[in-house]
Amino acid sequence: MDLTSRKVQRIITAARPLLGRAYSANFSCVDFVRAVYGEIGLRIPPLNGYRPPPVKLNIPRVGAVLNRVGHLIFLRRRHDPRDRYWTHVAIVWPKASCIHCSRFFGGQVVVTPLTEVFEKYDFVPS
């Protein structure tokens, strides 16, 4: 997916107010991404961790490291062999970080450096 600089700014504007919102059964990483993208009129197909991430939405790991702000990255818990595909989705954020709603990073919407995220999760290619 190609995001214009205007869409990236709109993603940042839509995501910021959600910082601190608690993770719950009704608000997970997928719900967070849907809320942010929906706010700017981008529809995402149904997402579930029982299949590979959608190719159109998932950027390569190098894209995250190169700070493709506003794009999605799909992750899998590093130390859980039961996780076959992906278990977490996040939005790339400025300064080599991501914004996501995570049980493992404070139980809320947070901004986390990618280096910390990649300690807990493996990147899942499409």
Order of alpha helices (4+ residues) and beta strands (2+ residues): alpha-alpha-alpha-beta-beta-beta-beta-alpha-beta
